[in-house]
């Protein structure tokens, strides 16, 4: 059963797991089938940033028109279960950096759990949609940055209040 020590936490039926949790400074992210579960910080210094990416790589890897992400320091990312169930796929032919970007998917259900890039050592980029407490999507993990706005689809006007970048945010 999903649990929280915070008022207002929301754990809807979403996938095969029901044991996600959320605390004041840490929460879980679980793949669709429940085989892989991570714990991550919901504030600094372990939570580095939250962002939407409109680049063509993110569009393809998510099968959507943008990706909603958050970056955490690897020192603060915990694999609670299923690390052995992750499959890695990497390539260096990326849209902006041209450096190796490795994607870690659940081998059972195919959920993209996180990405690790050679250009961002010591960090992992997780997907907001994998976070079990949906209240965090609207609060602590609401994107503060939007990058590759030049590649944004015309019908999406962007994230209100987010700092905008035409390319990479760095």
N, C-alpha and C positions, 0 to 999 in steps of 0.2 A: 504494500500500500504506500503510495506517495505521501511524503511528510514534509512539514515545514515548521520552522520556529518563527515565521513571519506572518503577521496578519495580511490577508489579501492574496496569498499565494494561490495559484490556479494550476491544477494538474488535470487537464482533460484527457479523455480516452484518446490516445494517439499512438498506435503501434502495439507491439506485443509486451512491453514492460510496464509495470505499475509500481516500481520501487524507486522512482526518482525522488530526490529531496532537495530542499533549499534552506539555507541558513543565512544569517545576516551577511556573511562574507564569503560563502562558498555554495556551489550548487552542482547539479549533475546534468550531463548531456548523454543521451542514449540513442542508439541507432533504432530504426523502425522495428526490427524483430526483437530487440532487447539483448542480443548477444554481447554487444560492446557498450560499456558505460565508462564515462570519464567524470572526474570531479575537477572543477576549475574555480578560480577566484572571481568574485563579483565586484571587486574593487581593487585599487592599486595597493601595492606596487605590481602584483601579479597580473592584473587586468591592465593591458597596455592601451588598447583603443577599441572602438566599435565603428564599423564602416560598411557602407554599401559600395560594391564594385560593379561597374557597368562594362568592364572590358570583355572582349570577345572570348578570352579563355574562360572567364567565370560563367559567361553565358552558356558555353558548351558543356563545361564540367558539371553545371547544376541543372542543365536542361530547362533553363528559365531565362529571363531577359536581364536579370541581375542577381548578384549574390549578396546576402546579408551576413556579415562576418563580425567576429571579434578576435582580437589577438591577445594571447596570454604568454607569459614567460614560461619556458619549459620547466623551470625550477618549481613552478606552481601547478603544473598540470599532472594529474594523477590518473593512471589507468586502473579503474576499480575492477573491471573484468573484461575479458575478450581481447586482450592485446594480441594473443596468438591467432585471433580470428580476423585480424586486419590484413588486407592485401594492399601493397604499395604499388603505385604506378607513377612514374616520373618521366619528365621530359625537359629538355633545355630550350626547346623552341617555343618560348613564351612571348606574349604580345609586347611586353614592355621591357622587362629586365634582361631577357635572353639568357637567363641562368636557370639552373635546375630547380624545378618545382615538383615536389613529390606529394601525391594525394594518397590518403589512407582511407580505404573503404571497408565496410563490413563485408566479409566474404559470403555471408549468408544472404543478407537483404540488399546489399549494394549501397547503403547509406554512406555518403561522404562525411566522415567524422572530422577530419582536419587536413590541412595542407602545411607543408614545411618547405620553405624556400631558401636557396643558397644565399640570396640577397638579404635575408633576415635571420641570421644565426641566433640560436637560443630562443626562438619564438615559434609558436604554432598558431595557425589561423583556423579557428573553429567556425562552424555554421550556426547562426542564431536559431535556426529551425530545429536543431537537435536538442536544444535546451528543454528540460522537462517542465520547469515552472514557467508557464506561458506569461505570467505577470512580468517576468524579467525581460521579455521581448519588448515590452512597452516602457520599462523603467530603466534599470541599470544597463541594459544592453541595447537600448535604442541607439541607432547609428548617429554618431557625432560628426562623421566625415562621409562624403560621397566622392568617389574617384572615378575617373574616366567618364566624366559627364559628356564629353564630346562623342562618346559611343552610346549614350543613353537612347532608348527608343523614344519616339516623339510623344507617345501617349502617356509616358511616365514623367511627371514634372519634377521628380526628385524628392528628397527627404527634407521636410520642413525643418529649418533651423540648423541643418548640417552644414559644415564648412565644405565648400565645393572645390574640386580640382579637375582640370581638363584631362590630366593624365594621372600618373602615380602621385600619391600624397606626399612623397618624400622629395 
